[in-house]
Structures are given as C-alpha cells and as structure tokens.
C-alpha cells in the first residue's frame, strides 16, 4: 500500500469514526499515529512525532489569545452587554417593518465585535430577543431563525475564535485576519437586514403570526442618559480591543488580556458577577481552552502525517492533470466544507480540511488571508444546517420549555439566512476586494 493510499484511507476512516460518535481530536490523533507507523514502519517514530507535536503545537505565547478571548466572551455575557446592545438597537429600528429582527442582527454584530463566539451569541439572544419578538407578534419560527442566522456573525466579525484558529493552522497574522473580517461581517449583517425587511413586506405571513405586528404600544423612547450608559461600555470594549490592535498599540494576545480585564471590571461594577459565577466563568473558559488545545495538538500530528505521506503534493498533481483551475478548486473546497458542516463542528472542520487544502491553495498562489475569510464563512454555514447545526441545538436547549417549537421548525426558520450566507459566500469568492480592502 502506498503512502498516499494510507493517508486517503485514514481520511475515509476518520469520517466514519466521527459519524459513529468518536471525539474528533481522538480520531485525528489515533489515525495520525497509526498512519505514521504504517508509513515509516516503526512505532517508535510515531511515538516520537506524537511527543514532539504536543510540545510544539501550543508552546508559543501567541496561543494565549485563545483563553483570553474566550474569557472575555463569557464575562461579557454575564455583564448583560448583549441585552444592552439589543435595547439600543431596538430603539433605532423599532418603527421599521421587521425592526426587531434588524435589531437582533445589529445587536449580534455589536456583540460579535466583543466576544467572537457564535454559540455565546446564540444563547444570549435566545433569552433576550426571542421573547421580545414573540411579544410583538412575530412568528416563533422567524424569531429563532433570526437569532440563529445572526449568531454566525460572532465568528466572522473580529475578534473571532475561528480566525485565531485559522491563523495558527495557516501561519497567518491574527491581526490581519481580524481586519479582513470586518467588511465581510458588515456585508453579511446588511444582507440579513435586507432579507428581513423584504420578508416583512413581501411575505408578512412568514414574519408575523397574524400577517401584521401585534397592536402593542411601543415603549417610550429610551432617555438619552440611559442609552449613553448602555452604549458606553460597548464602545469602550470595542475601541480598546480592536482599536488597540489596528492602531498598533498591542498584539492580538495583549488585546485579549485588555478585553478580559475591561469585561471583568464592567461585570463587577454592574454587580453581575459573584464569586460562584466567576468560578463558573473560569471553569468554562478552561474547558473551552483545553478542548481547543487538544484539537490543535492532534491536528498538528495529522498535518505532519499528511506531509510525510506526500498527499498534498499528489493532490496538486492530480488537480493539474484533471485541468482544475482556481474556480474548480474553490468549488470543491467549499462543497467539502458544507458537507462536513452537516455532521461536525466548526473547529473540527478547520482542523480536518486545512492541512490537506492549504498546500494546494498555496500552489495556486491564493491569498491566504482572503482564503481564511472564505473558509470561516463556509464553515459557519454548518452552524445552521441539519442534522448537526450547533447553533440550532443551542437555541433549542436555551428555550427549554418556554417556547413550544421543534428542532425542525428552527431549522426551517434558519433557511432564508442559510441561503443569504451562501450568496454572500459566493460574493466573497468572486470579489476578494471585500476581504482585502482594509489591508491595502
């Protein structure tokens, strides 16, 4: 059996094991270990490679950006900053048809600029936005669809945990990736808002229970002083974290530390954090960080096994012989990611696909920053697609028994936003300008 056959066989077996329920990191590590053993014919070489990968993968101080931004996200959620963003956005869009949906998208975009975790956005706005939309006569299916769809902004608008992970895997600047994600994130938020308004006017029965919003008197306009109090922490957080990176005052890792410190200060000043809840935040941060670390270590072994087998070079030669150009490569790449998105989570998709596809992208001379933005958008579509659709499950779990809606209805509610994301993905592929304009 050739080395390439061993590597390709491991890919097939990997999908089978993951679909059967084995943890992605364990699958990556186990098959990579066996693959190196078979390629080199020496179990000691495989064991040494495993030990070296553990030491090399996360030893850099740059990796500190992961726990810091995760901690920031959890603290921001406890500080009710997401609710404040929604309240302010609701005031801005309350007189527009579908205004609460637009407010949810806008608030998610703001929340994304602080946290960078889509799942956190889904959980927060399920509690904040869904009850408000139901109160004003919106369809439950539409309400949860808006929350699920706009939650994906958390991984596109910087800071983004997926972009940090991509930066590690592709050896690209996290700061450049953050900058590249701004315009595509705003374009996607604008596209969601246009779709919401269009649905509210052209297909009101899809948006409102009775074809029109309920005749509930809108609350009095929020006093300017109260609005300023709600907006100030948001502006300070975004300005200090992203402004500091783009102005060159500190690195992405240092920005994570600044964001975590400011989020902690805001939570304490608002008396939203007790010793018990703070311990819970630290524990959850540890769980996420360890999970990501384990995935990165095993992905590092997997990458080395693929390189040792010569599979990326063989794939390049096969594509050249088949007459594949950049367009066909990108089509195949996106389709593979979308298919994987139906069965596994976002981080795992990156760790499985990138080691094989990045060398091919480099051979085609593609800009790896643009490639990263396209990758993140494609991966995030998987948060909305059945049967896995992690955001959908988070929303269902957060709703509990407060809203009687099935998983199927939530998936159907996300469908317009899944189509919108797919259209925006095509736009970003066709026009790299949107991803690279701020880097020029």
Secondary structure, DSSP 8 states (H G I E B T S, - for coil): --HHHHHHHHHHHHHHHHHHT--HHHHHHHHHHHHHHHHHT-HHHHHHHHHHHHHHHT-SGGGHHHHHHHHHHHHHHHTTHHHHHHHHHHHHHTTSTTHHHHHHHHHHHHHHTT---HHHHHHHHHHHHHHHHHHTTB-HHHHHHHHHHHHGGGGTSSS-HHHHHHHHHHT--HHHHHHHHHHHHHHHHHHHHHHHHHHHHH-HHHHBTTSS-----------HHHHHHHHHHHHHHHHHHHHHHHHTSS-HHHHHHHHHHHHHHHHHHTT---HHHHHHHHHHHHHHHHHHHHHHHHHHHHHHHHHHHTHHHHHHHHHHHTT--HHHHHHHHHHHHHHHTTTS-HHHHHHHHHHHHHHHHHHTT--HHHHHHHHHHHHHHTTTSTTT-HHHHHHHHHHTTSS---HHHHHHHHHHHHHHHHHHHHHHHH-THHHHGGG-
